[in-house]
Amino acid sequence: MDGTSTTRHAWSGSDDVAWTELGEGEPLLLGGWWMSHLVHDLEYEPIRHFIETLAGSRRVIRMDPPGTGLTRSPRGAITVARHVDALTAVLDAAGVDAATVLAGSSGAPVAIELAARHPDRVDRMILSGAYLRGTDIAPQADRDALVDLVRRSWGVGGRVMSDVFFPDATPDEQHAYLRHQRASGSSEAAAAALAEVYAIDASAAAGAVRAPTLVMHRRGDRAIPLPLGAGTAAAIPGAELRILDGTAHHPWHGDSRALLQHALAFAGVDPSELAAMRSPGESGGAPRGEGPISARERQVLLLVARGRTDAQIADELFLSVHTVHRHVANARQKLGVSSRAAAAAWVTAHPD
């Protein structure tokens, strides 16, 4: 995946917004995070893996928001409206009328504003590590101190932020993350972006969102505490809240596989296609030894072995087709097999 030769530009007011795309299928727009760089992001394995996994089933459109990466932005306040205009400009440039929007951290309130202001442009919305008001993240004195620390010393500030964003990182993981942060922007750019994180307020827009919305939040997230994610879900009509285990803030850290599976399933990808999904660093294939399959999973697989379709199984067992897909996917993952046929064959061969 080449992040340089495919970079394109979209004009949004005074901003020259850099964007690119990968994959085929229904469009999925990445709403951005506090720091972004189209090229350097691909040099960081967790983000690269995250993007490539999404692109396995969707046309992934990503961009550098105003004030970050390759996007050329004149000086001046970068408001939520400016971020929203940049997103719509990229959709226009990509020839996309409406897309699923996936955003996390400070990208989440921007995505909420986009969905509220331009409901025709957002089919579905998937949020991770979300919040509505930046002022709720921490007391003002703490916010001001961190912005000042990042501005004065990106090295020290970056290490403090890595401890918050990725607390369970190994020394090697932390070193790679710090290197990526420093490559993505200067201390001044990082401080300005962090100040924007705290200044954003999408609380007034949340109630106007009409797109089906999934809000995912890790239970031990230190950067954006879980109550802020739960509050985001509560403020968006009909939003689903899914609480995941872990402490990592960014979706590509920690158990990225679980988060990606939930996100892609919500975006309409057949869950049975996701069972063999790998996390960064895994050697390949689904892991074995995760425990025995459940009685319901065995029941579903026995019907698969008899040639039933998922729709027929759903009718027979009074389940939804989505639930049948999930049972098959879970069983394949537990058994460490690559296909539903192999899982069905295993159950047939192991009646006990």
N, C-alpha and C positions, 0 to 999 in steps of 0.2 A: 504494500500500500504506500503510495508516494504522496506525501503531503505538500510537495512543492509544485509539481507539474499540473496538478488538478485544481489548484487554488483559483477561485474566481472572485469577482467583486460585484457588489450591489450598492447602488447609491441610495442613501437614506438621509435626506436633508443635507447636512454638511458632512456626514460620515461616509467614508468609503469602506463598506463592510466586507471583510474577507470571509468567504465561505467555500465549502467543498462538499462532495457527496461520495458515498460508497454503497454498493449493493443495488439490488433490484427488488421491486415489489411495492407495496403500499408505502407512501412517504412517512417517515418518522423524523421529526425535527428535534434536535437536541437544543434545549433552551439556554445552555451555557451555565458556567459556574463563576466563582468570583475572579479567578484568573484563568485565562485560556490562551493557547497558542497552537494554531492548526498544525504546525510542523513539529514542535517540540512535544506536543501531546502524544504523537505517534512514536516518539523515541522512548516513551515511558511505558514499559510493558503492561502494567495494569490497565491503563487507559486504552492502549492499543487493543488489548484482548477484549475489553468491554465494547469498543466500537465494532470490531470485527465480528463479534458474536451477534450484535444487533443487526449488522449488515448481512448476516447469513439468511435472514428472512424478510428484511425490510430495506427500503431505499433510505439510508441514513443521511440526513442533511445536517451539517454542523457548521458553526460559525464562530468567529471571535467577536464577542460583544463590543460595543463602543468603549474605547479606552484600554483595550487589551490586545495582545498578540499582533497579528498582521493587519488588523483594522486601523485605518488612518482616521483619527478623530482630532479635530481642532480643540484647543483648550476651551474650557467652559464646563458648567455643571452638566453631568451626565444623569439625567432624570429617568424615572421609570418610563415616561412617554417616549424618550429617546431610544430606550432599549426595545420597547414595543414596536416602534417604527422600523428599527433595524430588523427585527424578526419578520415583519410583514414584507419588507423590501427583499429579504432573502427568499421568502416563499414566492414572491412575484418573479424574481430572477430565475428561480428553479422551475417556474411554470406550474406551481402547485396551488390549487385552489384551497384545499384544506388538508391538514395532516394530524397525525397523532403527535402530541408534544410531550417530550420527556425532559424534565428539568429537575435540578436538585439545588439545595442550599439557597444562595441568593437568586439563582435562576428560577426558583419556584414562585416567589411573589411576582416576578416579571411574567411568567407563564400565566399566572392567574389574571393579571391585568390584560394580557393578550386575549385570553378566553372571554373575559368580560366585555372588552371593547370591540372585539371582532369575533363574535360567536360563530360566524360562518367559516372562519379559518381553522378552527380547532375541532377535530372529530372526537378525540379522546385526550385526556391529560393524565400523565403519570408523574407523580412528584416523589422525591426522595430527600430526606433530611430537611423538610420544608418548615417555613415559618411565615407569618404574615407581617409582623412589625419588627424591624431590626432593633428597635429600642428595648424589646422584650428579651433579647439574647443575654444581656449582661447589664449591670449598673453602668451609668454613664462614666464614672471614674475609671472603671475597668476597660471600657471601650476606648476611651481617649488614651489610656496608657498603652494599650496594645498597638493602636494606630501609630502612636509616637515612637514606640519601640521598633516597629517594622520600618518606619521612615529613617530612623537614625542608624539602625543596624539590621539589614535584611538577613544576615547570617544568624544572629541571636534571635531575632523575631521569627524567622522561619523555623528555627528549632522549637521555639515555644508553640508555634502553631501546629507543627507536626505532632507534638505531644498531645495536643487537643484533638486534631483531626484523625490521627492514626495511632492511638495510644498503645496498641498491642504490637506495633511493628517490631520486627527483629532489627538489630543494628544495621544489617545490610539493606533491609527495606527502608529504614529511616534515611540512610545515606542516599539511596536512589531517589527517595521522595524529595529530600532537601535539594538534591542536584536538579531535579525537575522544576521545583519551585523557582530556584534562582535563574534557570534558563528561560522561564516563561515571562519574566519581566523584571524591571529595575525595582529598587526599594521604593522609589517615589511612586511608580505605577502600582506596586502592591499596596502601599499605604492608601492611595486614592481609591483603589478597588475595595479595600477593607472598609474604608469610611462609607462607601456606597452601600455595602452590606448592611451597615447599621442604620443608614438613612432611609432605606426602602420601607414603604408602608402600603400593603395591598389589602388591608382589612376592609376598606370600603367597597372593594371590587369583588370580594369572595362570594358574597350572596348573589351576585349577578351571573355567576358561572352556570352554564347549562350543559356543558360537555360532561359525559361520564368521566369520573375522576377516581384514580387510585392514589392514595397517599401511603407511602411506605416509610417506616422509621425504625431505626435500630434502637433497641431498648437502652443500651448504654452509651448512646451518642453524647459526647461531652461538648461538642461544638454547638449543636442545636438540641437542647434537651427535649426528651420525648413529649412533655406536655405541650410544647409549641407545635409539634407535628400533629398531635391529637387535636389541638385547637384549630389547626388549619383544616383538617378533615371535617370537624364539626361545623365550620363556617361555610363550607361549600355544599350546596344542596345535593343530597344523595351520594356524597363521596364515601368511598370505602377506605377504611383505615386498616392497614396490615402491619402489625408490629413484628419485627424480625429480631433475632438474637444478634448480639455483637456490639462492638463499641466504635467501629470505624464510621466516620461521617460520610466520606465520599463513597458512592455506590460501587466503584471499581476496587475498593479495598475490602478486606475481610472476606466474608462469604458472598462474593459477587455472583456466584452461580445461582444461589437461592433468589437473590434480588432480580437477576435477569430473567429467571424462569417466571416469576410472578409478573414482571413487567411485560414480557412478551406474550404470556397467556392473556393478560388483560388487553393487549393490543390485537388479539385475535389469532395468534399463532397457535397451531395445534400443539397442546402440551406433550403429546407423545413424540413430537419431533425434538423435544428439549431434554429428554431423559439422559442423553449421553453428553450433555454440555459439560465442558471442563472449566475448572477454575485455573487462573494463571499458575504455571509451574507443574501442573499435573501431567503425567506422562501419556495420558490418553485413555479413552474408554471410561466406562462408568465404574465407580468404585465398588468393590465387593465387600461382603462382611458388614453391611449396614443393619443387619437384623433380618429376621424371617418376614416373609410377606404375610399380610393380614388375611383373615378368612375371606373378606370381601374381595381382595385382590386376587386370591386363588379362584374364587367363584367366577370373577370376570374373565380370567385367563382361560379357565376351562371352557367357557362359552366361545372365546376366541378360537380355541383349538377345534371347536366343532364347526367353525366357519361362519359364526355369527358376525355381522357388522356391528360397529359401535352403536348405531341407531337401534338395531334389533336388541342388543344387550340392554340398552337404556330402557326400552319398552318392557322387556321381560323382568328387569329387576327394579322397575319404577325409579330410575335414576335419570339425571340429565346426561346428555351426550358429553358435556364438558366433564362431568364427574367420572364417566367411564374412561375418557382420555386420561384423566389424572391418575386413576387407579392403575392403568396400564403403564403410564410413565413412571409412577412410583415403584411398581414391581420390577420394571426393567432396570431401574437404578439400583435397587437392592440386590438383584441377581447378577448385575454386571454384564448384561447381554445387550446387543446392539439393535435388536429388532423385536417387535411384538410376537412374531412367529417363534423366535427362539425362546422367549419367555413362556409362551404357550406350550412349547415342546418340553420345557423344563418341568412345568407343573404336571404335565401328562406322565412324564417319566418318574416323578417323585410324588406319588399319591399321598404319602404320609407327611 
